[in-house]
């Protein structure tokens, strides 16, 4: 019998619906753990978010950040509350602080249409929309967010930072992602207007020479927004700046069923955070209305990233379980037009994943 491998996972439930969706991720991890060979998950919960700020004056306490550095991966629910803001009016964003503190420069935002009925686009078949946005997550237009600003000042300015080192590592990550998919990579920028974006594009062209097997194109961000609606099936991997990636990710989520279907990961050289792309949604917190699928699919991304054959098998099974559950039109949470609660949807996915693993169906690839 192989020696047990223990993966230490920091669990950050956060604010609003965060604890509800994270509870379903924890349930799924514990369920699949029982069916995996030689794998164990040690889950440790830590306090973080706007609620934590109200208790101790810091939304990301130093002890929580240090604890995250000691884990194999970080699983996050949602952070921030619109009513809890810094004196300058900005909402607290400890999830962005985590990206910057842990240097998580590669934001992965996958979009897959699990059921045709979930897309607002006509004529879309299941699986036809299947692309990945790679978002730079440590610089770009977000770089100026912590600069002092007075609300009564005569003007306010934001500062975009595009560095050579940041761009090179981002593009190499995006090309590697494309190599593992359909070998098509689209750069999204605004190089016709912004000098920083022309610089960004120039570095992209340099790095592209290292990956001659990958077909490339470049689109301005406004044109990319149009083409994502008109021809989403044509895209494989898109790579872009921080703010553009933030905006395009929400647009893309709308193509596959909304934010409840949008997983994400922020990955660096040493650490990685996995979280649903949606916010804390305090208006529905505690009502059992939140869709946990984005969190469960983010958990699958974490299982893939951990890199063990058994965790990768579990990741494939979780995605297949989501496909199977959504195949029944009655299996919908409120955001998808149904009546399932958060726990009911999470339970269906966990049960399906456990059944596949115990029956041996877990050996088949994800849909």
C-alpha positions in Angstrom: 0.0 0.0 0.0 1.4 3.4 -1.0 2.3 5.9 1.7 -0.4 8.5 2.4 0.2 11.9 1.0 -1.4 14.7 3.1 -2.3 18.0 1.3 -2.7 21.0 3.7 -5.4 23.3 2.5 -6.1 26.8 4.0 -9.8 27.4 3.9 -10.9 31.1 3.9 -14.7 31.3 3.9 -14.8 35.1 3.9 -17.9 37.2 3.8 -21.6 37.0 2.6 -22.3 33.7 0.7 -18.6 32.7 1.1 -19.1 30.4 4.0 -22.1 28.7 2.3 -20.3 27.8 -0.9 -17.1 26.9 0.9 -19.1 24.4 3.0 -20.0 22.6 -0.2 -16.4 22.5 -1.4 -15.3 21.1 2.0 -18.1 18.5 1.7 -16.9 17.5 -1.8 -13.3 17.2 -0.7 -14.2 15.0 2.3 -16.4 12.9 0.1 -13.8 12.2 -2.7 -11.1 11.8 -0.1 -12.7 8.6 1.1 -12.5 7.1 -2.5 -8.9 8.1 -3.3 -5.9 5.9 -2.8 -3.2 7.3 -0.5 -4.5 10.9 -0.4 -5.7 12.9 2.6 -6.7 16.6 2.9 -5.9 18.5 6.1 -8.3 21.5 6.0 -7.6 24.4 8.3 -10.0 27.4 8.4 -8.7 31.0 8.8 -10.5 34.3 9.4 -10.3 36.9 6.6 -12.5 39.5 5.0 -14.6 42.5 5.8 -16.2 40.7 8.8 -12.7 40.0 10.1 -11.9 43.7 9.7 -14.9 44.6 11.9 -13.6 42.3 14.6 -9.9 43.1 14.6 -9.3 46.1 12.3 -7.6 44.1 9.5 -9.3 42.2 6.7 -6.2 40.1 6.2 -4.5 39.6 9.5 -0.7 38.9 9.4 -1.1 35.6 11.1 -3.6 34.5 8.4 -1.3 35.5 5.6 1.6 33.7 7.2 -0.5 30.6 7.7 -1.5 30.7 4.0 2.2 30.6 3.2 2.6 27.3 5.0 -0.2 25.5 3.1 -0.1 23.5 -0.1 -3.1 25.5 -1.5 -5.6 28.1 -0.5 -9.4 27.7 -1.0 -11.3 30.9 -0.7 -15.1 31.7 -0.7 -15.8 35.4 -1.2 -14.5 38.6 0.4 -15.8 42.1 0.9 -19.0 43.8 1.9 -20.3 47.0 0.1 -21.0 48.6 3.5 -17.5 48.1 4.9 -15.1 50.5 3.2 -11.8 52.2 3.8 -11.9 56.0 4.6 -11.2 56.8 1.0 -14.4 55.1 -0.1 -12.8 52.0 -1.6 -14.3 48.6 -0.8 -12.0 46.3 1.1 -10.4 43.6 -1.2 -8.3 41.2 0.8 -8.5 38.7 -2.1 -6.5 41.3 -4.2 -4.1 41.8 -1.2 -3.5 38.0 -1.2 -2.6 38.0 -4.9 -0.1 40.8 -4.5 1.4 39.6 -1.2 1.8 36.0 -2.5 2.8 37.2 -6.1 0.0 35.3 -7.8 0.5 36.8 -11.2 -1.3 34.3 -13.3 -5.1 34.5 -13.0 -6.8 31.6 -14.7 -10.5 32.0 -15.6 -11.9 29.0 -17.5 -15.3 29.2 -19.2 -17.1 26.0 -20.3 -20.7 25.7 -21.3 -21.9 22.7 -19.3 -25.5 22.9 -20.6 -26.7 24.7 -23.7 -29.8 26.0 -21.9 -27.6 28.0 -19.5 -26.3 30.3 -22.3 -28.2 33.4 -23.5 -26.8 32.8 -26.9 -29.0 31.0 -29.4 -27.8 27.8 -31.1 -25.0 27.1 -28.7 -24.4 23.4 -28.0 -23.0 22.0 -24.8 -19.2 22.3 -24.7 -19.0 24.6 -27.7 -18.0 27.5 -25.5 -14.7 26.3 -23.9 -12.0 28.9 -23.5 -9.6 30.2 -20.8 -8.8 33.8 -19.9 -5.3 34.3 -18.5 -5.3 37.5 -16.5 -2.3 39.3 -15.1 -3.1 39.7 -11.5 -0.4 41.8 -9.8 0.1 45.0 -11.8 -1.7 46.7 -14.7 -4.4 49.3 -13.9 -4.9 47.8 -10.4 -1.4 49.0 -9.4 -2.6 52.4 -8.2 -5.3 51.1 -6.0 -3.4 51.7 -2.7 -2.1 55.2 -3.6 -3.4 57.9 -1.3 -6.4 59.8 -2.6 -8.6 62.5 -1.1 -12.3 62.5 -1.9 -12.3 66.3 -2.0 -9.2 66.6 -4.3 -9.5 68.5 -7.5 -8.7 65.4 -9.5 -7.9 61.7 -9.2 -5.6 59.7 -11.3 -4.9 56.0 -11.6 -1.6 54.6 -12.8 -1.1 51.5 -15.1 2.0 49.5 -14.6 3.2 47.1 -17.3 6.6 45.6 -16.5 8.8 43.5 -18.8 9.4 40.9 -16.2 5.7 40.7 -15.3 4.6 40.5 -18.9 7.2 37.9 -19.9 6.2 35.5 -17.1 2.5 36.1 -17.8 2.9 35.4 -21.5 5.0 32.2 -21.0 2.3 31.0 -18.6 -0.4 31.7 -21.2 1.5 30.0 -24.0 2.0 26.9 -21.7 -1.7 26.8 -21.1 -2.4 27.0 -24.8 0.1 24.2 -25.4 -2.1 22.0 -23.2 -5.3 22.9 -25.0 -6.0 23.7 -28.7 -2.8 25.7 -29.3 -4.5 29.1 -30.1 -3.6 32.2 -28.1 -5.3 35.6 -28.4 -3.7 38.7 -26.9 -6.2 41.3 -25.7 -4.9 44.9 -25.3 -5.5 48.5 -26.4 -2.3 49.0 -28.3 -3.8 51.5 -30.7 -4.3 54.1 -28.0 -2.2 53.3 -24.9 1.6 53.3 -25.1 1.7 50.8 -22.2 -0.4 48.4 -24.3 1.9 48.8 -27.4 4.8 47.9 -25.1 2.7 44.9 -23.8 2.1 43.8 -27.4 5.7 44.1 -28.3 6.7 41.7 -25.4 4.0 39.3 -26.5 5.5 39.1 -30.0 8.9 38.5 -28.5 7.7 35.6 -26.3 5.6 34.1 -29.1 8.8 33.2 -30.9 9.6 30.7 -28.1 6.3 28.8 -28.9 6.1 28.4 -32.7 3.5 25.6 -32.3 0.9 28.1 -31.0 -1.2 30.1 -33.4 -1.5 33.7 -32.2 -3.7 36.7 -32.9 -4.1 40.2 -31.2 -7.4 42.0 -30.6 -8.2 45.3 -29.1 -10.3 44.9 -25.9 -13.4 46.5 -27.5 -13.2 44.2 -30.5 -12.6 41.2 -28.2 -15.8 42.0 -26.3 -17.7 42.0 -29.6 -16.1 38.7 -30.8 -16.7 36.9 -27.6 -20.4 37.4 -28.1 -20.4 36.8 -31.9 -18.0 33.8 -32.1 -17.1 32.5 -28.6 -16.5 29.0 -29.9 -13.5 30.3 -31.9 -11.5 31.2 -28.8 -9.1 28.9 -26.9 -6.9 30.9 -24.6 -6.9 34.7 -24.2 -4.3 36.6 -22.3 -4.7 40.2 -21.1 -3.9 42.9 -18.5 -5.4 42.9 -15.0 -8.4 45.3 -15.5 -9.3 44.0 -19.0 -9.2 40.5 -17.6 -11.5 41.5 -14.7 -14.1 42.9 -17.1 -13.9 40.3 -19.8 -14.2 37.5 -17.2 -17.7 38.8 -16.2 -18.8 39.0 -19.8 -17.6 35.5 -20.4 -19.4 34.2 -17.3 -22.6 35.5 -18.8 -22.1 33.3 -21.8 -22.1 30.1 -19.7 -24.7 30.7 -17.1 -23.5 33.6 -15.0 -21.1 34.1 -12.1 -22.3 31.0 -10.3 -20.7 29.0 -13.2 -17.4 30.9 -13.2 -14.4 29.3 -11.3 -11.0 30.9 -11.0 -7.5 30.4 -9.8 -4.7 32.9 -9.0 -1.3 31.1 -9.3 2.3 32.1 -8.7 5.5 30.3 -8.6 5.1 29.2 -5.0 1.4 29.7 -4.0 -2.0 29.4 -5.4 -5.5 30.6 -4.4 -8.7 29.0 -5.8 -12.0 30.8 -5.6 -15.3 31.4 -7.4 -15.2 34.5 -9.5 -18.4 35.8 -8.0 -18.6 38.3 -5.1 -19.9 37.9 -1.6 -23.6 38.7 -2.6 -24.7 39.8 0.9 -28.3 40.3 -0.3 -28.7 36.5 -0.5 -26.3 35.5 2.3 -27.8 32.9 4.7 -30.8 32.1 2.5 -29.4 29.0 0.8 -29.8 30.6 -2.6 -26.1 30.8 -3.7 -24.9 28.6 -6.6 -22.0 26.5 -5.3 -20.9 25.2 -8.7 -18.3 27.9 -9.3 -16.7 27.0 -6.0 -16.8 23.3 -6.7 -15.2 23.9 -10.2 -12.6 26.0 -8.5 -12.0 23.1 -6.1 -11.5 20.9 -9.2 -8.9 23.4 -10.4 -7.1 23.1 -7.1 -7.1 19.3 -7.3 -5.6 19.5 -10.8 -2.9 22.0 -9.6 -1.9 19.8 -6.6 -0.5 17.5 -9.3 -0.9 14.1 -7.8 -2.5 11.4 -10.1 -5.2 10.8 -7.6 -6.1 14.5 -7.1 -6.1 14.9 -10.9 -8.5 11.9 -11.1 -10.7 13.6 -8.5 -10.7 16.9 -10.4 -11.9 15.1 -13.6 -14.6 13.4 -11.6 -15.9 16.6 -10.0 -16.2 18.2 -13.5 -18.0 15.2 -14.8 -20.3 15.2 -11.8 -21.2 18.8 -12.5 -22.1 17.8 -16.1 -24.2 14.9 -15.0 -26.1 16.9 -12.4 -26.8 19.7 -14.8 -28.1 17.3 -17.4 -31.3 17.1 -15.4 -33.2 20.4 -16.1 -34.7 20.2 -12.5 -31.2 20.5 -11.0 -30.9 24.3 -11.0 -30.2 26.9 -8.3 -32.1 30.2 -8.3 -29.6 32.0 -10.5 -30.1 29.3 -13.1 -33.9 29.4 -13.0 -34.4 26.6 -10.5 -35.2 25.9 -6.9 -32.4 23.9 -5.5 -30.7 25.2 -2.4 -26.9 25.7 -2.1 -26.7 22.5 0.0 -28.9 20.5 -2.3 -26.9 21.3 -5.4 -23.6 20.7 -3.5 -24.9 17.4 -2.2 -25.9 16.2 -5.7 -22.4 16.9 -7.1 -20.7 15.2 -4.1 -22.9 12.1 -4.4 -22.3 11.9 -8.1 -18.5 12.2 -7.7 -18.4 9.6 -4.9 -20.5 7.2 -7.0 -18.2 7.6 -10.0 -15.0 7.1 -8.0 -16.3 4.0 -6.1 -17.6 2.4 -9.3 -14.5 3.0 -11.3 -16.1 5.5 -13.6 -13.6 8.0 -12.2 -11.0 6.6 -14.6 -12.8 8.2 -17.6 -11.9 11.8 -18.6 -14.0 14.8 -17.8 -16.6 15.9 -20.3 
